[in-house]
Amino acid sequence: MVEKIGSFDVAIIGGGPGGYVAAIRAGQLGLNTVLIEKDPLPGGTCLHRGCIPTKALLQSAHVLDTARESSYFGIKIPQAEVDVPAVLSFQKRVVTKNAKGVQFLLKKNGITTVHGTGRLDGLNTIRVVTDETTEKLIEAKHIIIATGSVPTKPGFLDFSSPYIITSDEALRLDHVPSKVVVLGAGAVGSEFAAILRSFGSEVILVEMLDHLLPVEDQECSEELMRAFKKRGIESRVSTRLEKATPTDSGVQILLKSADGKEETIEADLLLCAVGRKPVTDSLKLDQVGIKTDRGFIPVQPNQSTSRPHIYAIGDIVLGTAQLAHVASAEGVIAVESIHGMHTHPIRNDRVPNATYCHPEVASVGLTEQAAKEAGHDTRVSKFPLAALGKAGIIGKGIPGFFKIVADAKYGEILGVHIIGPHATDLISEGCAILGLEGTAEDLAHVIHPHPTLGEGMMEAAHGLVGGAIHM
């Protein structure tokens, strides 16, 4: 049975942080909008299988670590241990509350929601499969594609085995495995390595490139490796996974380092975290003349595709970071473009990165190496968190630093890099400084509250204009 829903100003396929933000902004602007989402509740991968549930697990891990270190703060906790069912219950509560909050905002802004899997059925038509017998047709003047991504599954790994998993399955683990190999030391891999280690697993983190968190500044990556080593997480960089063979109780893994040395590891689980691929194969893009590049969709600065009335946002877009905050920003750009407003296109060198492992790592702008490669004559300042009064209050032996990369001639800040507690919150000041094209002198003269970790940003700026005060 095919049911015609009606005609809309804007139809959005996908209700993740790109799609639902676009829908809400469209509703605010008075556009008659429909949002198509396959999950029972909106939020997409970020809310149901990514950002939010992972950070809930990280919070549980942080509380467990703090409880184990409670004697430092003068508090006696006889024995702290993980209760996996309770952790998963906490995770579910957080996810459900956020999803229902999004659902409320959609309703508040007059958004029509259709549940099902959508695909293009013409230049202005979307066909939505709701179940095995029912399909719905939606007409729209403008279409926004926001179908997101799924974990990459390399063909040489046997994902039919329960012992070879992706982040999707890792979020639902009902036990703490004794030994885990995590393949890929990007944000996802590093976060799960931190979670599993806190919960009690032996963790080996494997990365093909020469440092952890390859998109981050080299010094931050080296500091993270030292911190991980102190926590008991083994890191194998410049190492390839050659073979993974499922066994009756786990998986046998063959690693090969850059110098040709081989190592065989027996593990309970192999967690594959080597990236994500766009969900575009089922959209029938070729039928409307939209070409893709390895599944990604090329777009104009206003997020429009080769068909000017069809837009693409989020993880499916060619050349932009697969981050929830990028998808949301692109959603706003697309809708405001549809409404005829002046928009501010995404600048990739202004997009913040945030990794929520312990210690956290965050950055915005150019790394020191990238700034030099771009032809900048640079000056660099680092300020250790341990020199801050607040650091000793937070915990014992706090690792990390603030690092600012600036242009030597004019002092313009080109990049900010932070590793340590709350780095993912502290980086927002760096985003504002880069967005306003601020200089080290500008930042050094901004009074920061004491005692805070944020003082480290000011101190690092002072290091570029006369010398840090507390070092």
C-alpha positions in Angstrom: 0.0 0.0 0.0 1.3 3.4 -0.9 0.1 6.5 1.0 0.6 10.1 -0.1 1.5 12.2 2.9 1.4 15.7 1.3 3.7 18.5 0.1 6.2 20.3 2.2 8.7 23.2 1.9 11.5 21.0 3.3 11.8 17.3 3.7 14.8 15.9 5.7 15.9 12.3 5.5 17.6 11.4 8.7 16.9 12.6 12.3 20.5 12.7 13.7 22.2 15.8 15.0 22.3 17.2 11.5 18.7 16.3 10.5 16.9 17.2 13.7 18.7 20.5 14.1 17.9 21.4 10.5 14.2 20.5 11.1 14.1 22.7 14.2 15.7 25.6 12.5 13.3 25.2 9.5 10.4 25.2 11.9 11.7 28.4 13.6 11.8 30.1 10.1 8.2 29.1 9.4 9.0 26.4 6.8 6.5 23.5 6.5 8.9 20.7 7.3 8.8 16.9 7.5 11.5 14.8 9.1 12.0 11.1 8.1 13.7 8.9 10.7 14.0 5.1 10.8 14.5 4.8 14.6 11.6 5.0 17.0 13.0 8.2 18.6 15.0 10.9 16.9 18.7 11.5 17.6 20.5 9.3 15.1 23.8 7.6 15.6 25.1 10.4 17.9 22.3 10.0 20.4 21.6 6.2 20.2 24.9 4.6 19.1 27.6 7.2 19.4 28.4 10.4 21.3 25.8 10.3 24.1 25.9 6.6 25.1 29.7 6.5 24.8 30.1 9.6 27.0 27.7 8.0 29.6 30.0 5.0 29.8 33.0 7.3 30.1 31.3 9.1 33.0 30.7 5.8 34.7 34.4 4.9 34.2 35.4 8.3 35.5 33.3 7.9 38.7 34.9 4.4 39.2 38.4 5.8 38.8 37.6 8.6 41.2 36.2 6.2 43.8 39.4 4.1 43.5 41.5 7.2 44.1 39.2 8.6 46.9 41.9 8.3 49.6 43.8 11.2 47.9 40.8 13.4 48.7 40.5 12.1 52.3 37.5 9.9 51.6 37.4 6.2 52.4 35.6 3.9 50.0 36.3 0.3 50.9 35.8 -1.2 47.5 34.7 0.3 44.2 33.6 -2.0 41.4 31.7 -1.8 38.2 28.1 -3.0 38.0 27.6 -3.6 34.3 23.8 -3.9 34.3 23.5 -0.7 36.4 25.9 1.1 34.0 23.9 0.1 31.0 20.7 1.2 32.8 22.3 4.6 33.5 23.3 4.8 29.8 19.8 4.0 28.7 18.2 6.6 31.0 20.6 9.3 29.6 19.9 8.4 26.0 16.1 8.1 26.4 15.9 11.5 28.2 17.9 13.2 25.5 15.8 11.6 22.7 12.5 12.6 24.3 13.9 16.1 24.6 14.6 16.2 20.9 11.1 14.7 20.2 9.6 17.5 22.3 11.5 20.2 20.4 10.4 18.8 17.0 6.8 18.9 18.2 7.2 22.4 19.6 8.4 23.7 16.3 5.6 22.1 14.3 7.7 19.4 12.6 5.9 16.5 11.0 7.7 13.2 11.8 7.4 10.1 9.6 9.0 6.9 10.8 10.6 4.7 8.1 13.5 4.5 5.7 13.5 7.2 3.0 15.0 7.3 -0.5 14.7 9.6 -3.4 11.9 8.8 -5.9 12.4 11.7 -8.2 13.7 15.3 -8.0 11.0 16.4 -5.5 9.7 13.1 -4.2 10.8 10.8 -1.3 9.5 7.3 -0.9 9.5 6.1 2.7 9.3 2.4 3.6 7.6 2.1 6.9 7.1 -1.7 7.0 6.9 -4.7 4.7 3.5 -3.7 3.3 3.4 0.1 3.6 5.2 2.9 1.8 4.6 6.6 1.9 5.2 9.3 -0.7 6.3 12.8 0.3 6.6 15.8 -2.0 8.9 18.6 -1.1 10.3 21.8 -2.7 13.6 21.2 -1.0 15.2 18.1 0.3 18.0 17.7 2.9 19.9 14.4 3.0 21.2 13.6 6.5 21.5 9.8 6.6 24.8 9.7 8.6 27.3 6.9 8.7 27.9 3.4 10.1 31.1 1.7 11.4 33.5 0.6 8.7 33.8 -3.2 8.6 37.0 -4.2 6.8 36.5 -7.3 4.6 39.3 -9.3 6.1 37.6 -9.4 9.5 34.8 -11.9 10.3 32.1 -9.9 11.8 29.8 -12.9 12.1 31.9 -13.9 15.1 30.7 -12.6 18.4 34.3 -11.9 19.3 34.9 -9.3 16.5 32.8 -6.2 17.1 32.4 -2.6 16.2 31.5 0.3 18.5 27.8 -0.4 18.0 28.2 -3.8 19.8 30.7 -2.4 22.3 28.0 -0.1 23.7 25.9 -3.1 24.6 28.5 -5.3 26.2 26.9 -7.0 29.2 30.2 -8.0 30.8 33.8 -6.8 31.2 36.0 -8.9 28.9 39.4 -9.9 30.3 41.5 -8.9 27.4 40.6 -6.6 24.4 42.5 -5.5 21.3 41.2 -2.2 20.0 42.0 -1.6 16.3 42.3 2.1 15.5 43.5 4.8 17.8 41.2 7.6 16.7 38.6 9.1 18.9 36.4 6.1 19.0 39.2 3.6 19.6 40.9 5.7 22.3 37.6 6.3 24.1 36.7 2.6 24.3 40.3 1.7 25.3 39.9 4.1 28.3 36.4 2.8 29.2 37.4 -0.8 29.1 40.6 -0.2 31.0 38.8 1.6 33.8 36.3 -1.2 34.0 39.1 -3.7 34.4 40.0 -5.1 31.0 43.5 -5.6 29.8 43.7 -3.4 26.7 46.0 -3.3 23.7 45.5 -0.3 21.3 46.7 -0.9 17.8 47.3 2.0 15.3 48.6 1.7 11.8 50.0 5.3 11.8 52.9 6.4 14.0 50.9 8.0 16.8 47.7 7.9 18.7 44.9 10.2 17.6 46.4 10.9 14.2 44.5 14.1 13.6 45.9 15.7 16.7 49.1 17.6 17.4 52.1 15.2 17.7 52.9 16.4 21.3 49.3 15.8 22.5 49.5 12.3 21.0 52.8 11.5 22.7 51.4 12.8 26.1 48.3 10.6 25.6 50.5 7.6 25.0 52.4 8.3 28.2 49.2 8.7 30.2 47.8 5.5 28.7 51.0 3.6 29.6 50.7 4.8 33.1 47.1 3.5 33.2 48.2 0.1 31.9 46.9 0.5 28.3 49.5 -0.9 25.8 49.8 1.1 22.6 51.1 -0.5 19.4 51.7 2.3 16.9 53.1 1.9 13.3 51.5 -1.6 13.6 49.2 -3.4 11.2 46.7 -6.1 12.1 47.5 -8.9 9.6 45.0 -11.5 10.6 42.2 -12.1 13.1 41.0 -15.7 13.6 38.0 -16.4 15.8 38.3 -19.2 18.2 35.8 -21.0 20.5 36.3 -18.4 23.2 37.8 -15.4 21.6 40.1 -14.3 18.8 43.7 -14.9 17.8 45.3 -11.8 16.4 48.5 -11.4 14.3 50.2 -8.0 14.4 53.1 -6.8 12.3 55.1 -3.7 13.2 56.8 -1.4 10.8 60.1 -3.2 11.2 58.5 -6.5 10.2 58.3 -8.0 13.7 55.3 -10.2 14.2 53.3 -10.7 17.4 50.4 -13.1 18.1 47.8 -12.1 20.7 45.0 -14.2 22.2 42.1 -11.9 23.2 38.5 -12.2 24.3 37.5 -9.4 21.9 38.7 -7.5 18.9 37.0 -4.1 18.8 37.3 -2.6 15.3 37.3 1.2 15.3 38.9 2.2 12.0 36.4 4.7 10.8 32.9 5.2 9.5 31.3 4.9 6.0 28.5 7.1 4.7 24.9 5.7 4.4 24.1 6.7 0.8 23.9 3.4 -1.2 20.1 3.0 -0.7 19.2 6.6 -1.5 19.0 6.1 -5.3 21.1 9.3 -5.8 22.0 8.3 -9.3 18.4 8.4 -10.4 18.4 12.2 -9.8 21.9 12.8 -11.2 23.8 13.2 -7.9 27.2 11.7 -8.1 29.2 10.4 -5.1 32.8 9.9 -4.3 33.3 6.6 -2.4 29.8 7.1 -1.1 30.3 10.7 0.0 28.4 13.6 -1.6 30.2 16.7 -2.9 28.5 19.9 -1.9 28.7 23.7 -2.4 29.5 26.0 0.5 25.8 26.3 1.2 25.5 22.5 1.4 23.6 22.1 -1.9 24.5 19.2 -4.2 24.7 19.2 -8.0 20.9 19.5 -7.8 20.5 23.0 -6.2 17.3 22.1 -4.3 18.8 19.0 -2.8 21.2 19.5 0.1 23.5 17.1 2.0 24.8 17.5 5.6 26.7 15.5 8.2 28.8 12.4 7.8 27.8 11.8 4.2 29.4 15.1 3.0 32.7 14.8 1.1 35.6 16.6 2.8 34.2 17.6 6.1 34.8 16.0 9.5 32.4 13.3 10.7 31.4 15.1 13.9 28.0 15.8 15.4 28.7 19.5 15.8 29.7 19.8 12.2 26.5 18.1 11.1 24.4 20.5 13.2 26.2 23.5 11.8 25.7 22.3 8.3 22.0 21.7 9.0 21.6 25.3 10.0 23.5 26.5 6.9 21.3 24.4 4.5 18.0 25.6 6.0 19.0 29.2 6.1 20.2 29.0 2.5 16.8 27.5 1.6 15.2 30.5 3.4 17.3 32.9 1.4 19.4 34.1 4.3 23.1 35.0 4.3 25.0 31.9 5.6 28.5 31.3 7.0 30.0 28.2 5.4 32.0 25.7 7.4 35.7 26.4 7.7 37.5 23.1 8.3 40.3 24.9 10.1 37.8 26.2 12.7 36.2 22.9 13.5 37.1 21.6 17.0 38.1 18.0 17.7 37.2 16.4 21.0 38.2 13.0 22.4 36.7 12.1 25.7 39.2 9.4 26.9 41.1 9.8 30.1 42.9 12.2 29.8 40.7 14.1 27.4 42.2 15.6 24.2 40.8 18.6 22.3 41.9 21.0 19.6 40.9 23.7 17.2 42.9 25.1 14.3 46.3 24.1 12.9 48.7 21.7 14.5 52.3 22.9 14.8 53.3 20.7 11.9 50.4 21.8 9.7 51.1 25.5 10.4 54.7 25.1 9.3 53.6 23.1 6.2 51.2 26.0 5.4 54.1 28.4 5.3 53.6 30.1 8.6 56.6 31.3 10.7 55.3 30.1 14.0 55.8 30.6 17.7 54.7 28.0 20.2 53.9 28.1 23.9 53.1 25.2 26.2 51.8 25.4 29.8 51.6 22.3 32.0 48.4 21.7 33.9 50.4 20.5 36.9 51.5 24.1 37.4 47.9 25.3 38.1 46.5 25.5 41.6 43.3 23.8 40.5 45.2 20.7 39.2 46.1 19.5 42.7 42.5 19.9 43.8 41.2 17.8 41.0 43.6 14.9 41.5 47.1 13.5 42.0 49.6 13.7 39.2 47.3 15.4 36.7 48.8 14.9 33.2 48.5 17.3 30.3 49.1 20.8 29.0 47.8 23.8 27.0 49.6 24.4 23.7 49.1 27.5 21.5 50.5 27.8 18.0 50.7 31.4 16.8 51.9 33.4 13.8 55.3 34.8 14.7 54.9 38.1 12.9 51.4 39.3 13.9 50.7 37.0 16.9 47.4 35.6 15.4 46.5 32.3 17.1 46.5 29.5 14.5 45.8 26.6 16.8 44.9 25.6 20.3 45.6 22.1 21.7 44.7 20.8 25.1 45.2 17.5 26.8 44.0 16.9 30.4 40.8 17.0 32.5 37.9 18.8 30.9 39.9 19.6 27.7 36.7 19.1 25.7 35.0 21.9 27.6 38.0 24.1 27.8 38.6 24.1 24.0 35.5 26.3 23.5 37.6 29.4 24.4 40.0 28.4 21.7 37.2 28.2 19.2 36.1 31.7 20.1 39.6 33.1 19.9 40.2 31.6 16.4 36.8 32.6 15.2 37.5 36.2 16.2 41.0 36.0 14.8 42.4 36.9 18.2 46.1 37.2 19.0 48.2 35.9 21.8 48.3 39.4 23.2 44.5 39.6 23.1 44.2 36.4 25.0 46.9 37.2 27.6 45.1 40.3 28.6 41.8 38.5 29.2 41.4 38.0 33.0 40.6 34.4 33.8 39.0 33.2 37.1 41.2 31.6 39.8 41.6 28.8 40.7 40.5 27.1 37.4 42.0 24.9 34.7 41.1 27.6 32.2 44.0 29.8 33.6 46.3 27.5 31.6 45.0 29.1 28.4 45.9 32.5 29.7 49.3 31.3 30.9 50.1 29.7 27.5 49.3 33.0 25.9 51.5 34.9 28.3 54.3 32.5 27.2 54.1 34.0 23.8 54.1 37.7 24.9 56.6 37.9 27.7 56.6 34.7 29.7 54.1 32.6 31.7 53.7 33.8 35.2 53.5 30.5 37.1 56.2 28.6 35.4 
